[in-house]
Amino acid sequence: MTGQVFINEIVKASFNLRQPRSKRPTNIYLIVRINQKQAKLSTGVKVYPDQWNIKKQEAYISCRLTESDNINNTICNKKLLELKSQFEEFKRYLCDNPSKLENCWELLRKYIYKDSDMRKTKKINAIHWLRDAIANDKTIKTSGEHKGASTMETYLIVLKDFNNFLLEKGREVIGFEDINLALIKEYETYLFNKKVKGERTTATSTVGNKCVQLISIIKRAEPYNLIDIHEAKLDKYTKPKSRQGDENEISLSEEDINKIHSLKLSGKEEVVRDVFILQCWTGQRFSDMLSLNKGIVKDTDNGQILEIVQTKRTHRVAIPLFPVALEILKKYNFNLPEISKNTMLRYLKIIGFKAGLTEDHIVTEDRGGKVTNSIKQRWELIGTHTARRSYISNMLKRGYDSHLLMKITGHTTEEAFKRYVKVRSEDVASLILKTEAGRVKDKLPQESSQENNVPMNSNQTLKVIKEGIEEGLKPLKKELSDIKEVMQYITINKRSIRPVNARRLIAMVVSLEKDNTPSQTIINMLEASGIIGSVSVTMTGAQYFPMQNMNEQVLKELKSLAVEEKDLNNK
């Protein structure tokens, strides 16, 4: 090289933050500029952007910061000081050897990373390194008591799939220097064309998720200066957008849930059904069902709640125990049997078929870049997550606010919560019309103060019930199966009723039944309105009458009325 060379003018460096506006710790890069060309080198350390001194090119050390922040920033500054020293060595070498300036980039890396394993002659096997890093990471969740796929197992499967791709391409060993966006895009294409489950190709959503998970795993090597995610352009990867949406996932109405609950089953089918129904009425993940065994039951003025700690993110939640949920928990003495997810999935579809969930459902799939539609029956689409979606959807249809429900389900963001909402537009429209038409209670006969003070015996109560039924049947031309079911619940579960409420009870049942309201919903509304209550509750003046002793007599009257109504319809 001839002529004057001013190294200090043409070789410059500074530290820049990867995400200067982030509220989380962000990577610090060493930006080197030589002859109008630029390179970004990872420093291997991070800093909170609001703790970064741009002018001094270092992290703040201050008594106003926490001890932890000061320790982290001290480590950061020590590393940056080392890199400054190494860069100055590099500049001095160029001053003494200006002829090396034309081929200085590889030389720069040798000076900056001279103490790093990354630049050793022997290539590091990236797959082996990442596998060991995952296996030795104690913060990653492993298989626990619920027999579901752990985070560690998921990570290892992702690496295995990527390694299989490399082997098929004849690349048995790759180093971190071989990993870049182009390789990830090549892997993406491979997944698109890969056949799974017969002749079907991989779903577009699965392809994107696998690639994102792989990049997340590779990022573990960045603090060790094995790879620079920004330089490899891995931070530029975007998932392919799936066109199938989320309409393939179903939820069950309360009527559907009641159909499953009413099935006479035994053995594993019975256990699977019970666990699933319990999920439908508690809104918990399958992985949290055994956590119910460790929960604490608390009594409130209006019923019982169950406090548990969820396993996924260790959230403490309080679950209101609906009668059905409490019934199932008591059935197993608050000690649910352990059952695997695979067993659940296998038996749930059988149970769904037995319950008559045979309605057709259009399934849209985006596989291999092609969108196809097929028709499946709803029982084929039932899974453990169906219960959680059903709980959320049914509670919303009952009018409960989403922010309140999130406290029970354990969701931390509305975005995550909304993925479970499966309320049909038709359901919303019906709910609005029903609300606008007025509350059911507004249509019910009103109690008089005189009636409230008149004691009634069982025969008088039965007479009032019969009169209420006869009055309610006039506009209703069908059998009394739903009314029977409600009455059976009241009597079997030892509920009580004020005699003056007998006509109101029938009026509400008849009114709701005309709207095709599921029986369990009717029961819940009766309890919520105070029309029926617990026998154990002490009432003054013997105004509440226990109904369990009237079961046979009441049902006999109901049956005879139903037969009479049916005969009239036939005529």
C-alpha positions, 0 to 999 in steps of 0.5 A: 500500500502506497501513500498515507494511511490514517488508521484512526480515521478509517478504522472506528468502532462503537457499541450499539443496542440491538433494541434501544427502545425495549423495556427488557434487556437487549443485546449490545453489538460492537459496530466496526466501520472500516473503509465505509464498510461495516460489521456487527459483532456480538459482545455476548452481554445485555443491558436495560436500554434505560441503564445505558450511557450512550455518551460514555458507551457503558452501563450505569453503575448507580446507588439508585439501581438495585444490587442485581442491576449493578452486578449485571452492569458491572459484568457488562462493562468488564466485557466491553472494556475487554473488547475495547482493549482487543480492538485497540490491539487490532488497530495497533497491528494495522498501524504496524502492518497497513498492508493488511488493511485490505483483508482485515475482517477475518483478522478483526474477528481473530482479535475480538474472539481470540479467547472464544471457542467459537473461532477454534480450528475444530468446528463445533457440532451445533446440534450436539452443543444445543442438545447438551445446552437444553439437557443441562438447563435446569430452568426448562420443565421436564416431564412431571406428574401429568404425563404430558409432553414437557418443554424439554421433550418438545425442544429435543423433538424440534432439534431431532427433526432439524437434524433429520433434515440435515442428514437427508441433505447430506450435512451430517455436521454443521457449525454455528457459522453455517446457520443463517436465514437461508438455511432456515428457509430451506428447512421451512420448504422441507417441512412444507413438503414432508409427508405426515400421517399418510399422504398429508403434508405438514400443516402450515401452522406447524411449519411456522411453529417448528421454525420459530422454536428452532430459532429460539433454541439456537439463540441459546448459543448467542451469549457464548459468542457462538452465533450472532442472530442479527448477523445470521439474519435469523431475527428477520424470519417471519412465520408463514401465515396459515389460511385455515383460521381457528374454526376447526376447533369446536366447543360444546354447548351445555346441552352437549355436555349434559348429553355426555354426562348422562351416559351410563359408562363404566371402567376407563370410559367412565373415568375419562368422561368424569374428568372431561366433564369436570374440565368443562365445569372448571375451565382448567387445562388437562395438565392441571386436573390432578392439581385439583387433588391438592387444592383447598376447598373454601366455603362462601355464603353462596357455595364452595370454591377450590383454590389450586396452583396451576402447573404451567405458569404456577398461577394460583386460581380460585375455581367456583364449584358448580354442582356438577363439578362438586358432585364429580369431585365428591364421587372420587373423594377429591382424589381424581385417578391419574390418566394419560392424555393419550387415553383421554383422547382415545376414549373421548372420541368414542364417548362423543360418538355415544353421546350422539355428537354426529353433526357435520363440521367443515374442517379447513386445512392449509397443508403444503401451501394448499387449502382443502376442505373436508367434512368431519363429525363433531365427535371426531374433533373432541380433545382435552382442550375442547373442555377448556374452550367449552367452559370459556364459551359457555360462561361468556354466553351466560354473561360473565365478563372475560376479565373475570373468567381469566382469573379462573382459567389463568390466562395472562393476556386477552390475546391468549384468552380469545383463542379459546372463545368459540361463541357463535354469532348466532348465540350472541344474536340470540342472547341480545334478543333475549336480553332486550325482550326482558328478564325471565323473572319479569314474566313470573307471577309475583309473590304476595305478602299474604302468601308468604305467611301461609304455611303449606303442607306437602299436599298443598305444595303438590297441588300448587306444583300441579296447577303451575304445570297445568297452567304452563302446559297450555302454550307448550305442546311437548312432553315434560322430559326437561321438567322431570329432569329438573324436578329429579335434580331438586329431589335427589340433591336434597334441595328445598323450596318455599311453597309460594315459589312452587308456581314460580319454579314451574313458570321459570322451567316452562319459560326457559324450556320453550327457549330450549335452555339446557336442564343444567342451566335451568337448575343453575338459574333456579339456584341463583335466583333463590327459588330453590336452596339447600335443605340445611339452610335454616329458615324461619317459620318453616317456609322452606319445604324439603322436596326429597320426600316428594320425589315419587309423588311429584314424578307420578303427577308429572308423568300422568300430565305428560301422557294426557298432553301427548294423547291430546296432541295425537287427537 
